[in-house]
Amino acid sequence: MGVTTISSATLMSKYEVTFLGTGTSQGIPVISCDCETCLSDDPKDNRLRTSVMITLGDKNVVIDTGPDFRQQMLNNEVQMVDAVLFTHEHKDHIAGMDDIRPFNFKSRNPMEIYASEHVQQALKREYHYVFHNDGYPGVPKVNLHSIGDESFKLFGEEIIPINVLHYKLPVKAFRVRGVTYITDANFVAEEEFDKIKGTEILVVNALRKKKHISHFNLEEALEFIERVNPKKAYLTHISHLMGKHADVSTELPDNVEIAYD
């Protein structure tokens, strides 16, 4: 679903979740691939690298800036991003951070960046020029904030970090109000699952139908969704090996959809 507007009777307010990208690290179509999915003329089968934007009032919060971040901002005519949350340090989730610069120029403020300590170390390696403090005017300006295990406030909203595993790599999932977003994971410990209980909208990765070492496959994602029991669930981080959007959609429960850009 392109834009999901979710209203809360208890909070008497609305917020939006925009799927900026729903593809895996190679995107769809995959370079040089001639499979049915990559050759599909259905626009829902064209997937940029995975990212979402959560709009809270007049503030836009992006989760992950992958290599398609610039195009995602242009595609969705985004005029301002106010903060970025990073889930983990893989290139398909951090490779677009340099393109926050137009928002620096427009707001005349640094970008608020939230990441775990090990993700911050990766950012400092990948974007060493951002952190040299040599006064060069053309580099991204950032304020780094550390994410631990405790919830934190962002623009007046409570953000709940959830620890999941991408094989052996620690990844942060996030819960904002009734929405839980989990990408690049295939294991959630019991104590972390408690943070997900009561979720109304669940977004979870489902790479393909065949089992994978570090992602939920379709069967595992559906089992996880059934356990969480949200009102609505969306599948993201989709590989071309999953199959075409229209075909896979017919195999899903009524409350589950494949997200699309």
C-alpha positions as CSV (number, residue, x, y, z in Angstrom):
1,M,0.0,0.0,0.0
2,G,1.5,3.3,-1.0
3,V,0.2,5.5,1.9
4,T,-1.5,4.2,4.9
5,T,-3.5,6.7,7.0
6,I,-4.2,5.3,10.5
7,S,-6.5,7.0,13.0
8,S,-6.6,6.4,16.7
9,A,-9.8,7.0,18.6
10,T,-7.9,7.1,21.9
11,L,-5.3,9.6,20.7
12,M,-7.8,11.5,18.5
13,S,-5.1,12.1,15.9
14,K,-3.9,10.6,12.6
15,Y,-0.6,9.7,11.2
16,E,0.7,8.3,7.9
17,V,3.1,5.5,7.0
18,T,4.5,5.8,3.5
19,F,6.3,2.8,2.0
20,L,9.2,4.6,0.2
21,G,10.7,1.2,-0.8
22,T,9.7,-2.4,-0.3
23,G,12.5,-4.3,-2.1
24,T,15.4,-6.3,-0.8
25,S,19.1,-5.3,-1.2
26,Q,19.1,-5.7,-5.0
27,G,15.7,-4.1,-5.5
28,I,13.3,-5.2,-8.3
29,P,14.0,-5.5,-11.1
30,V,17.4,-7.0,-10.4
31,I,20.2,-6.0,-12.7
32,S,20.5,-8.5,-15.7
33,C,17.7,-10.7,-14.4
34,D,15.1,-12.0,-16.9
35,C,12.7,-13.7,-14.4
36,E,8.9,-13.1,-14.6
37,T,9.0,-10.8,-11.6
38,C,11.8,-8.6,-13.0
39,L,10.2,-8.4,-16.4
40,S,6.7,-7.7,-15.0
41,D,4.9,-4.6,-16.3
42,D,3.0,-4.3,-13.1
43,P,4.3,-1.2,-11.3
44,K,3.8,-3.0,-7.9
45,D,6.6,-5.3,-8.9
46,N,9.1,-2.4,-9.2
47,R,10.6,-2.1,-5.7
48,L,13.3,0.3,-4.5
49,R,15.3,-0.6,-1.4
50,T,13.3,-0.9,1.8
51,S,12.5,2.3,3.8
52,V,9.4,3.9,5.3
53,M,8.4,7.5,6.3
54,I,6.2,8.0,9.3
55,T,4.4,11.4,9.3
56,L,3.5,12.6,12.8
57,G,1.6,15.8,12.6
58,D,3.9,18.1,10.6
59,K,7.1,16.1,11.2
60,N,8.4,13.4,8.8
61,V,10.6,10.6,10.3
62,V,12.3,8.3,7.8
63,I,13.5,4.8,8.8
64,D,16.7,4.0,6.9
65,T,18.2,5.9,4.0
66,G,19.2,3.3,1.5
67,P,20.8,3.8,-1.9
68,D,17.5,4.9,-3.4
69,F,16.8,7.6,-0.8
70,R,17.2,10.5,-3.3
71,Q,14.8,8.9,-5.8
72,Q,12.3,8.1,-3.0
73,M,12.2,11.7,-1.8
74,L,11.6,12.9,-5.4
75,N,9.0,10.2,-6.1
76,N,7.0,11.2,-3.1
77,E,7.6,14.9,-3.4
78,V,8.9,15.1,0.2
79,Q,9.6,18.7,1.2
80,M,11.2,18.0,4.5
81,V,12.6,15.2,6.6
82,D,13.0,16.0,10.3
83,A,14.7,12.9,11.6
84,V,16.1,9.6,10.5
85,L,16.1,6.3,12.5
86,F,18.5,3.6,11.4
87,T,17.7,-0.1,11.9
88,H,21.2,-1.4,11.2
89,E,24.4,-0.8,9.2
90,H,24.0,-2.8,6.0
91,K,24.5,-0.7,2.9
92,D,21.0,-1.1,1.6
93,H,19.9,0.8,4.7
94,I,22.5,3.5,5.1
95,A,23.9,4.2,1.6
96,G,21.8,7.3,1.0
97,M,22.6,9.3,4.1
98,D,24.6,11.8,2.1
99,D,21.4,12.9,0.4
100,I,20.0,14.5,3.6
101,R,22.0,17.6,2.5
102,P,19.1,19.4,0.8
103,F,17.1,19.1,4.0
104,N,20.1,20.6,5.9
105,F,20.2,23.5,3.4
106,K,16.4,24.1,3.5
107,S,16.0,23.9,7.3
108,R,19.5,25.4,8.1
109,N,19.7,22.8,10.8
110,P,21.5,19.5,11.3
111,M,19.5,16.3,10.7
112,E,18.5,14.4,13.9
113,I,19.9,10.9,13.5
114,Y,19.0,8.1,15.8
115,A,21.1,4.9,15.8
116,S,22.6,2.3,18.0
117,E,26.3,2.6,19.0
118,H,27.5,0.0,16.5
119,V,25.5,1.6,13.6
120,Q,27.0,5.0,14.6
121,Q,30.5,3.4,14.2
122,A,29.5,2.2,10.7
123,L,28.2,5.7,9.8
124,K,31.5,7.2,11.0
125,R,33.5,4.8,8.8
126,E,31.3,5.1,5.7
127,Y,30.8,8.9,6.0
128,H,34.1,9.8,7.7
129,Y,34.1,13.3,6.0
130,V,30.8,14.1,7.8
131,F,32.5,13.8,11.2
132,H,35.9,15.4,10.6
133,N,34.7,18.8,11.7
134,D,37.0,20.6,9.3
135,G,34.4,23.2,8.4
136,Y,33.8,22.2,4.8
137,P,30.3,23.5,3.9
138,G,29.1,20.8,1.5
139,V,28.9,17.8,3.8
140,P,25.8,16.6,5.6
141,K,25.2,18.1,9.0
142,V,23.9,15.6,11.7
143,N,23.1,15.4,15.4
144,L,23.7,11.8,16.5
145,H,21.5,10.3,19.2
146,S,22.2,6.9,20.7
147,I,19.5,4.2,20.7
148,G,19.6,1.7,23.5
149,D,16.9,-0.6,24.8
150,E,14.7,2.0,26.4
151,S,12.0,4.0,24.7
152,F,12.7,7.6,23.8
153,K,10.8,10.7,22.8
154,L,10.8,12.2,19.3
155,F,8.7,15.2,18.5
156,G,6.6,14.4,21.5
157,E,6.0,10.8,20.4
158,E,7.2,7.7,22.2
159,I,9.5,5.5,20.1
160,I,9.9,2.0,21.3
161,P,13.1,0.2,20.0
162,I,12.8,-3.6,19.7
163,N,15.8,-5.8,19.4
164,V,15.6,-8.4,16.7
165,L,18.3,-10.6,15.0
166,H,19.2,-10.6,11.3
167,Y,21.0,-14.0,11.6
168,K,23.6,-12.9,14.2
169,L,23.5,-9.2,13.5
170,P,21.5,-7.0,16.0
171,V,18.8,-4.9,14.3
172,K,16.5,-2.4,15.7
173,A,12.8,-2.6,15.0
174,F,10.6,0.3,16.0
175,R,7.1,0.8,17.4
176,V,5.4,4.1,17.1
177,R,1.9,4.2,18.6
178,G,0.0,1.3,17.1
179,V,2.5,0.6,14.3
180,T,5.4,-1.9,14.6
181,Y,8.0,-1.9,11.8
182,I,10.4,-4.9,11.6
183,T,12.8,-5.2,8.7
184,D,15.8,-7.6,8.2
185,A,15.0,-10.1,10.9
186,N,14.2,-13.8,11.4
187,F,14.3,-14.0,15.2
188,V,12.6,-12.0,18.0
189,A,13.3,-13.0,21.6
190,E,10.4,-13.5,24.0
191,E,11.2,-10.4,26.1
192,E,11.2,-8.3,22.9
193,F,8.0,-9.8,21.6
194,D,6.3,-8.3,24.7
195,K,6.9,-4.9,23.3
196,I,5.0,-5.8,20.1
197,K,1.8,-7.0,21.9
198,G,-1.2,-4.9,21.0
199,T,0.2,-3.7,17.7
200,E,-2.6,-2.7,15.3
201,I,-0.5,-2.3,12.2
202,L,2.5,-4.7,11.7
203,V,5.0,-4.3,9.0
204,V,7.4,-7.2,8.7
205,N,10.0,-8.5,6.3
206,A,9.2,-11.6,4.1
207,L,12.0,-12.1,1.7
208,R,10.8,-15.1,-0.4
209,K,9.0,-18.4,-0.1
210,K,12.2,-20.5,0.3
211,K,13.8,-20.5,3.8
212,H,16.6,-17.9,4.3
213,I,19.4,-17.7,6.8
214,S,18.7,-14.1,8.0
215,H,15.1,-13.1,6.9
216,F,11.7,-14.4,7.6
217,N,10.4,-16.3,4.6
218,L,6.7,-16.0,3.6
219,E,5.6,-18.9,5.8
220,E,7.5,-17.7,8.8
221,A,6.3,-14.1,8.4
222,L,2.7,-15.3,8.3
223,E,3.2,-17.4,11.4
224,F,4.7,-14.4,13.1
225,I,1.7,-12.2,12.0
226,E,-0.7,-14.8,13.3
227,R,1.0,-14.7,16.7
228,V,1.0,-10.9,16.9
229,N,-2.6,-10.8,15.7
230,P,-2.7,-7.2,14.4
231,K,-5.7,-5.7,12.6
232,K,-3.6,-5.3,9.5
233,A,-0.2,-6.5,8.4
234,Y,2.1,-5.6,5.5
235,L,5.0,-7.6,4.1
236,T,8.1,-5.7,3.0
237,H,11.8,-6.3,2.0
238,I,10.5,-8.5,-0.9
239,S,12.9,-10.3,-3.2
240,H,12.2,-11.1,-6.9
241,L,12.2,-14.7,-5.8
242,M,9.0,-14.2,-3.9
243,G,7.1,-14.0,-7.2
244,K,4.8,-11.4,-8.7
245,H,2.7,-9.1,-6.5
246,A,-0.6,-10.1,-8.0
247,D,0.1,-13.8,-7.7
248,V,1.3,-13.8,-4.1
249,S,-1.5,-11.6,-3.0
250,T,-4.0,-14.3,-3.7
251,E,-2.2,-16.6,-1.2
252,L,-2.5,-14.2,1.7
253,P,-5.0,-14.0,4.6
254,D,-7.5,-11.2,4.5
255,N,-5.7,-9.0,6.9
256,V,-2.3,-9.3,5.2
257,E,-1.1,-7.4,2.1
258,I,2.2,-7.1,0.3
259,A,3.3,-3.5,0.6
260,Y,4.4,-1.8,-2.5
261,D,6.3,1.4,-3.2
